[in-house]
């Protein structure tokens, strides 16, 4: 279910005895690595909440040509996965790796039991995570489809031949 950022605080009361897992990502050009990541994250709890990066954050981090799909489309794709219970779009504008007040608000509002990420930068932001257990899942970096940037490059190179 796609929910608004302002509805996060209700999830804890809706699921008082369940272990809530929070994860986040851009999920632009959804691929099998994203699915594996979310399936792995789901193993850490009973309720899976995914924060999809806003278009503004993606543009600030990846450039004006990104994201390929809008935040609403990316949220709808994530919402369609059976491993995900709730999806919301984060309103922050900072580049990936820069933790802003948005994340502090997410953690204080949702109070997740576990935060699962592939971003190793989170090791430096334990003050934001607080009491939430931090799990870092290694990124799959092998293969020509290991990142959206690699996929775009492959398509561009294929079309120029």
C-alpha positions as CSV (number, residue, x, y, z in Angstrom):
1,X,0.0,0.0,0.0
2,X,1.4,3.4,-1.0
3,X,1.0,5.7,2.0
4,X,2.0,9.3,2.5
5,X,5.0,10.4,4.6
6,X,2.6,11.9,7.1
7,X,0.9,8.5,7.7
8,X,4.1,6.8,8.9
9,X,3.4,7.4,12.6
10,X,0.2,5.2,12.3
11,X,2.0,2.1,11.3
12,X,3.4,1.2,14.7
13,X,-0.1,1.4,16.2
14,X,-1.6,-0.7,13.3
15,X,1.0,-3.4,14.0
16,X,1.9,-3.1,17.7
17,X,3.4,-6.6,18.1
18,X,5.1,-6.9,14.7
19,X,8.7,-6.3,13.8
20,X,8.9,-3.5,11.4
21,X,11.6,-3.3,8.8
22,X,12.4,-0.1,6.9
23,X,14.4,-0.1,3.7
24,X,15.0,2.6,1.1
25,X,16.2,3.1,-2.4
26,X,15.9,4.7,-5.7
27,X,14.6,1.6,-7.6
28,X,15.0,3.3,-11.0
29,X,14.7,0.7,-13.8
30,X,13.7,-2.0,-11.4
31,X,15.8,-5.1,-11.9
32,X,16.4,-8.5,-10.3
33,X,19.1,-7.1,-7.9
34,X,16.4,-4.9,-6.4
35,X,14.1,-7.8,-5.9
36,X,16.8,-9.9,-4.2
37,X,17.6,-6.9,-1.9
38,X,14.0,-6.5,-0.8
39,X,13.5,-10.2,-0.3
40,X,16.6,-10.3,1.9
41,X,15.5,-7.2,3.8
42,X,12.1,-8.8,4.5
43,X,13.7,-11.7,6.3
44,X,14.5,-9.3,9.2
45,X,10.9,-8.6,10.2
46,X,7.2,-9.1,9.6
47,X,6.1,-5.7,8.2
48,X,8.2,-4.3,5.3
49,X,8.1,-0.5,4.7
50,X,10.1,0.9,1.8
51,X,11.0,4.5,1.3
52,X,11.4,5.4,-2.4
53,X,13.8,8.3,-3.1
54,X,12.1,11.4,-4.4
55,X,12.7,12.6,-7.9
56,X,14.4,15.7,-6.4
57,X,16.9,13.5,-4.4
58,X,17.6,11.3,-7.5
59,X,18.2,14.4,-9.7
60,X,20.5,15.9,-7.1
61,X,22.5,12.7,-6.8
62,X,22.5,11.3,-10.4
63,X,21.9,14.3,-12.6
64,X,19.1,16.0,-14.6
65,X,18.5,13.0,-16.8
66,X,17.5,10.8,-13.9
67,X,15.3,9.3,-12.6
68,X,14.1,7.3,-15.7
69,X,10.7,6.8,-14.0
70,X,8.8,9.2,-11.7
71,X,8.7,8.7,-8.0
72,X,5.0,7.7,-8.3
73,X,5.8,5.1,-10.9
74,X,8.7,3.7,-8.9
75,X,6.5,3.6,-5.7
76,X,3.8,1.7,-7.6
77,X,6.3,-0.9,-8.9
78,X,7.6,-1.5,-5.3
79,X,4.0,-1.6,-4.0
80,X,3.3,-4.4,-6.4
81,X,5.8,-6.7,-4.8
82,X,4.5,-9.3,-2.4
83,X,7.4,-8.8,0.0
84,X,6.5,-5.1,0.6
85,X,3.6,-4.0,2.8
86,X,3.9,-0.2,2.7
87,X,5.7,2.3,0.4
88,X,6.1,6.0,0.8
89,X,8.1,8.6,-1.1
90,X,10.6,10.5,0.9
91,X,10.5,14.3,0.4
92,X,14.3,15.0,0.9
93,X,16.5,16.7,-1.7
94,X,20.0,15.8,-0.6
95,X,22.3,13.6,-2.6
96,X,22.7,9.9,-1.6
97,X,25.1,9.6,1.3
98,X,24.0,12.9,2.8
99,X,21.6,12.3,5.7
100,X,19.2,15.1,6.3
101,X,16.4,15.9,8.7
102,X,14.0,13.9,6.6
103,X,15.6,10.6,7.7
104,X,15.6,11.7,11.3
105,X,11.9,12.4,10.9
106,X,11.3,9.0,9.3
107,X,13.0,7.1,12.1
108,X,11.3,9.1,14.9
109,X,7.9,8.8,13.3
110,X,8.0,5.1,12.2
111,X,10.2,3.8,14.9
112,X,11.3,0.8,12.8
113,X,12.9,-2.2,14.6
114,X,15.3,-2.8,11.7
115,X,16.7,-0.6,9.0
116,X,18.1,-2.5,6.0
117,X,20.2,-0.7,3.4
118,X,22.9,-1.4,0.8
119,X,24.4,2.0,1.4
120,X,27.5,1.6,3.6
121,X,27.5,5.3,4.4
122,X,24.8,4.6,7.0
123,X,27.6,3.3,9.3
124,X,28.5,6.9,9.8
125,X,24.9,8.0,10.8
126,X,24.1,5.9,13.8
127,X,22.8,9.0,15.6
128,X,19.9,9.1,13.1
129,X,19.2,5.4,13.3
130,X,19.1,5.5,17.1
131,X,17.8,2.3,18.7
132,X,16.9,0.8,15.3
133,X,19.1,-2.2,14.3
134,X,21.1,-1.4,11.2
135,X,21.7,-4.1,8.6
136,X,23.9,-3.4,5.6
137,X,23.4,-5.8,2.7
138,X,26.2,-5.8,0.2
139,X,25.4,-4.6,-3.3
140,X,25.6,-7.0,-6.2
141,X,28.2,-5.3,-8.4
142,X,28.9,-8.0,-10.9
143,X,27.4,-8.2,-14.4
144,X,26.3,-5.6,-17.0
145,X,23.0,-5.1,-15.3
146,X,24.3,-4.4,-11.8
147,X,23.2,-0.8,-11.7
148,X,20.8,1.5,-13.5
149,X,23.8,3.5,-14.8
150,X,25.2,0.3,-16.3
151,X,21.9,-0.6,-17.9
152,X,21.6,2.9,-19.5
153,X,25.2,2.7,-20.7
154,X,24.6,-0.7,-22.2
155,X,21.5,0.5,-24.0
156,X,23.2,3.6,-25.3
157,X,26.2,1.6,-26.5
158,X,23.9,-1.0,-28.2
159,X,21.9,1.6,-30.0
160,X,24.9,3.4,-31.4
161,X,26.1,0.3,-33.3
